[in-house]
Amino acid sequence: MVMNPYETLGVSTEADKQEIKNAYRDKAKETHPDKGGTKEEFAPIARAYAILSDSRKKARYDETGLDNDEGDVNKSANALLQTTFISLID
């Protein structure tokens, strides 16, 4: 299942960088292991912020609905299928 970073941080898709940063800080205060949370609680918060705070990753997520890891897997799979197909028709 694909994580929705906007829902994870509780911000709208129209949120600006400052709103995203503030939401991350608020969630991190609640979930960070040093603040009484767990790694499992904090990991999706950190991942959501990593996507939304990086303009390239955010644009990719907004366009495809995939974060970078998922997109890289899909790119690799597509390249493999294309190579296999080309070798079959040659």
Secondary structure per residue as TSV (DSSP state, phi and psi in degrees):
chain	resnum	aa	ss	phi	psi
A	1	M	-	360.0	135.7
A	2	V	-	-82.3	131.7
A	3	M	-	-77.0	139.1
A	4	N	-	-99.4	107.7
A	5	P	H	-63.8	-29.3
A	6	Y	H	-66.3	-45.7
A	7	E	H	-66.0	-39.8
A	8	T	H	-58.6	-42.3
A	9	L	H	-89.3	-10.7
A	10	G	T	73.1	37.0
A	11	V	-	-122.0	161.0
A	12	S	-	-82.2	165.4
A	13	T	T	-68.3	-12.7
A	14	E	T	-95.0	2.8
A	15	A	-	-62.4	140.1
A	16	D	-	-87.7	176.7
A	17	K	H	-58.2	-38.7
A	18	Q	H	-68.8	-41.1
A	19	E	H	-62.8	-40.7
A	20	I	H	-63.9	-45.2
A	21	K	H	-62.6	-44.8
A	22	N	H	-63.4	-42.0
A	23	A	H	-63.8	-42.0
A	24	Y	H	-60.0	-47.9
A	25	R	H	-59.8	-43.1
A	26	D	H	-62.3	-46.1
A	27	K	H	-67.1	-38.4
A	28	A	H	-64.7	-37.2
A	29	K	H	-61.1	-31.4
A	30	E	H	-84.2	-31.7
A	31	T	H	-116.1	-13.4
A	32	H	-	-63.9	137.0
A	33	P	G	-55.4	-32.8
A	34	D	G	-72.3	-13.8
A	35	K	G	-109.6	14.4
A	36	G	T	101.7	-3.0
A	37	G	-	-87.2	-169.4
A	38	T	-	-121.5	163.3
A	39	K	H	-60.1	-38.3
A	40	E	H	-65.3	-35.5
A	41	E	H	-74.0	-37.9
A	42	F	H	-79.9	-31.2
A	43	A	H	-54.4	-47.7
A	44	P	H	-66.7	-29.9
A	45	I	H	-65.9	-46.7
A	46	A	H	-63.7	-40.7
A	47	R	H	-66.2	-42.6
A	48	A	H	-60.9	-44.2
A	49	Y	H	-66.8	-37.7
A	50	A	H	-60.8	-35.4
A	51	I	H	-75.3	-50.7
A	52	L	H	-77.1	-19.9
A	53	S	T	-88.8	-9.9
A	54	D	S	-106.3	115.0
A	55	S	H	-58.8	-35.8
A	56	R	H	-68.7	-46.6
A	57	K	H	-66.0	-38.1
A	58	K	H	-64.0	-45.6
A	59	A	H	-61.8	-40.8
A	60	R	H	-64.0	-44.1
A	61	Y	H	-63.3	-45.9
A	62	D	H	-60.0	-36.1
A	63	E	H	-78.8	-40.7
A	64	T	H	-111.5	-20.3
A	65	G	S	79.4	8.1
A	66	L	-	-116.2	145.0
A	67	D	-	-85.6	175.1
A	68	N	H	-58.7	-42.0
A	69	D	H	-60.6	-45.6
A	70	E	H	-66.0	-40.7
A	71	G	H	-64.2	-39.5
A	72	D	H	-64.7	-39.5
A	73	V	H	-63.0	-45.1
A	74	N	H	-63.6	-40.5
A	75	K	H	-62.5	-43.2
A	76	S	H	-64.0	-44.0
A	77	A	H	-63.4	-43.0
A	78	N	H	-63.5	-41.5
A	79	A	H	-63.5	-41.7
A	80	L	H	-63.7	-45.2
A	81	L	H	-63.0	-41.1
A	82	Q	H	-64.6	-44.6
A	83	T	H	-62.1	-43.7
A	84	T	H	-62.9	-45.6
A	85	F	H	-61.3	-45.5
A	86	I	H	-62.4	-40.9
A	87	S	H	-67.5	-29.0
A	88	L	H	-72.7	-34.2
A	89	I	H	-89.8	-9.7
A	90	D	-	-79.6	360.0
